[in-house]
Amino acid sequence: MSTMSSFKINHCIEELREKRDEIKKILQVEEEEKANIQKDLVVLTKRLAEIDDSLSRKYAYTNEYDKTIHEVEAAYSKIMESSQALLHVLKSDQF
């Protein structure tokens, strides 16, 4: 093999190594980014579960409040009706 051919082959091999090293650097950066995203995903998934739980409890509380408000309003309405009926009876008895 001639010296020129040997030089060209060595040059090509060196270029391939440089390209490989560049890709390895990119791989390392992307692996670090992937690891960070996975950590963030774990944290965000946990937080999402906590928020879902909190929302479920709060919706249940608001439903209970709605039910209680409706019951109190209905009872108050009956009290007012009874009060009006009683006043009507009292007024009728006085004459």
BANUMAR-220108 format. One record per residue (C-alpha): residue in one letter; x, y, z. Coordinates in Angstrom, 2 decimals. Layout:
<nodes>
+----+---------+---------+---------+
| aa |      xx |      yy |      zz |
+----+---------+---------+---------+
|  A |       X |       Y |       Z |
...
+----+---------+---------+---------+
</nodes>
This chain:
<nodes>
+----+---------+---------+---------+
| aa |      xx |      yy |      zz |
+----+---------+---------+---------+
|  M |    0.00 |    0.00 |    0.00 |
|  S |    1.33 |    3.40 |   -0.84 |
|  T |    2.01 |    6.08 |    1.70 |
|  M |   -0.62 |    8.29 |    0.13 |
|  S |   -3.28 |    5.57 |    0.42 |
|  S |   -2.29 |    4.91 |    3.99 |
|  F |   -2.53 |    8.62 |    4.77 |
|  K |   -6.00 |    8.85 |    3.20 |
|  I |   -7.23 |    5.83 |    5.14 |
|  N |   -5.84 |    7.19 |    8.41 |
|  H |   -7.41 |   10.56 |    7.65 |
|  C |  -10.80 |    8.92 |    6.98 |
|  I |  -10.53 |    6.91 |   10.18 |
|  E |   -9.71 |   10.06 |   12.13 |
|  E |  -12.70 |   11.88 |   10.61 |
|  L |  -14.95 |    8.97 |   11.56 |
|  R |  -13.63 |    9.07 |   15.13 |
|  E |  -14.27 |   12.82 |   15.34 |
|  K |  -17.83 |   12.36 |   14.10 |
|  R |  -18.34 |    9.52 |   16.57 |
|  D |  -17.02 |   11.72 |   19.42 |
|  E |  -19.37 |   14.54 |   18.40 |
|  I |  -22.30 |   12.15 |   18.45 |
|  K |  -21.22 |   10.82 |   21.86 |
|  K |  -21.24 |   14.38 |   23.23 |
|  I |  -24.71 |   14.93 |   21.82 |
|  L |  -25.83 |   11.60 |   23.27 |
|  Q |  -24.55 |   12.59 |   26.70 |
|  V |  -26.39 |   15.92 |   26.58 |
|  E |  -29.61 |   14.23 |   25.46 |
|  E |  -29.29 |   11.51 |   28.11 |
|  E |  -28.93 |   14.19 |   30.79 |
|  E |  -31.93 |   16.04 |   29.39 |
|  K |  -33.91 |   12.79 |   29.34 |
|  A |  -33.00 |   12.08 |   32.97 |
|  N |  -34.06 |   15.59 |   34.00 |
|  I |  -37.35 |   15.27 |   32.15 |
|  Q |  -38.01 |   11.90 |   33.78 |
|  K |  -37.39 |   13.43 |   37.22 |
|  D |  -39.71 |   16.30 |   36.38 |
|  L |  -42.30 |   13.86 |   35.11 |
|  V |  -42.26 |   11.95 |   38.40 |
|  V |  -42.70 |   15.19 |   40.35 |
|  L |  -45.44 |   16.44 |   38.03 |
|  T |  -47.28 |   13.10 |   38.05 |
|  K |  -47.27 |   13.09 |   41.85 |
|  R |  -48.50 |   16.70 |   41.95 |
|  L |  -51.22 |   15.92 |   39.42 |
|  A |  -52.45 |   13.05 |   41.59 |
|  E |  -52.48 |   15.34 |   44.64 |
|  I |  -54.45 |   18.00 |   42.77 |
|  D |  -56.92 |   15.42 |   41.43 |
|  D |  -57.48 |   14.16 |   44.98 |
|  S |  -57.93 |   17.70 |   46.28 |
|  L |  -60.38 |   18.54 |   43.50 |
|  S |  -62.42 |   15.41 |   44.19 |
|  R |  -62.69 |   16.28 |   47.88 |
|  K |  -63.61 |   19.89 |   47.15 |
|  Y |  -66.27 |   18.90 |   44.63 |
|  A |  -67.73 |   16.55 |   47.25 |
|  Y |  -67.71 |   19.41 |   49.79 |
|  T |  -69.47 |   21.77 |   47.39 |
|  N |  -72.08 |   19.10 |   46.65 |
|  E |  -72.68 |   18.68 |   50.39 |
|  Y |  -72.97 |   22.45 |   50.81 |
|  D |  -75.43 |   22.62 |   47.90 |
|  K |  -77.50 |   19.85 |   49.47 |
|  T |  -77.47 |   21.53 |   52.90 |
|  I |  -78.36 |   24.93 |   51.42 |
|  H |  -81.26 |   23.39 |   49.51 |
|  E |  -82.53 |   21.62 |   52.65 |
|  V |  -82.25 |   24.78 |   54.77 |
|  E |  -84.02 |   26.86 |   52.13 |
|  A |  -86.82 |   24.30 |   51.91 |
|  A |  -87.18 |   24.19 |   55.70 |
|  Y |  -87.14 |   27.99 |   55.91 |
|  S |  -89.81 |   28.18 |   53.21 |
|  K |  -92.01 |   25.78 |   55.19 |
|  I |  -91.45 |   27.81 |   58.36 |
|  M |  -92.46 |   30.98 |   56.53 |
|  E |  -95.57 |   29.29 |   55.13 |
|  S |  -96.52 |   28.02 |   58.58 |
|  S |  -95.90 |   31.45 |   60.07 |
|  Q |  -98.12 |   33.09 |   57.47 |
|  A | -100.82 |   30.49 |   58.05 |
|  L | -100.61 |   31.03 |   61.80 |
|  L | -100.87 |   34.81 |   61.38 |
|  H | -103.87 |   34.33 |   59.13 |
|  V | -105.56 |   32.11 |   61.73 |
|  L | -104.81 |   34.58 |   64.51 |
|  K | -106.22 |   37.46 |   62.50 |
|  S | -109.34 |   35.42 |   61.69 |
|  D | -109.91 |   34.56 |   65.37 |
|  Q | -109.72 |   38.18 |   66.50 |
|  F | -112.76 |   39.27 |   64.54 |
+----+---------+---------+---------+
</nodes>
